[in-house]
Amino acid sequence: MVQMLGGQAVVQTLLSLGARSGFGVPGESYLAVLDAFYDAPDFRFIGCRNEGGAAFMAEALSLIHI
């Protein structure tokens, strides 16, 4: 059985579901996930200044890729 950290499990789950990019506000509460994003070459994390901006960008990207 392969052991991984919680942040790595989050990124692996997102990748297995087909996600290739994500938007969010970097913060201390989930540094392990941010580290896992940094280590995942197949996933692009875009840091935003506020949650509303992240939501608008995520929606716009989803409309472009339809």
N, C-alpha and C positions, 0 to 999 in steps of 0.2 A: 504494500500500500504506500502510495506516494504521500508524503506529508507536505503541507504548504501553510503559509500564514493566512490569516483572515483576509488581508488586502489582496493577496494573490488569488484567493478563492473568488473574491468579488470580480476581479478582472477576468479570470478564466470563465466565469459564468456569463459575463457580458459578451465575451468573444464567442462562446459556444452558442449564444442566442443570436449572433449575427451583428452585434453592435461593433462598429469600427471607430466611432468617435463619441465624445460626450462633453457636456458643458457643466461647469459648476463653479462654486466660489471656494477657493482653497482656504482651508482652516485647520486648526490644531486637532479638532475632534476626529479627523480621519486621515491622519498623516500616513498610516500604513497603506491605505488605499491609494493615496497620491504617489507614494513610493512605488507601488506595484504598477500604476499607470506609467510612470517614468521608465520602468524596466520592460514594459511591453511594447515592442517595436510595431506591432500590428494595431495598436489602439492609440488614437489621438485625443488627448484631453485638452480642452480649451478653457483656460481659467478666465473667469469673469469677475467684475467688481460687485455685482449684485444678482440676486436670484431672478429678478424680472428680466434682466438682460440675457441671462443664460436661457431662460424659457423662450424668449423671442428668437434667439439664435438657433436653438434646437428646432423650433417649429419651422423656421425658414429653411434650414438644412433638410428637414424631412420633406418639405414641399419641392425642393430642387431635385431630390433623389426619387421622386415618385415616377 
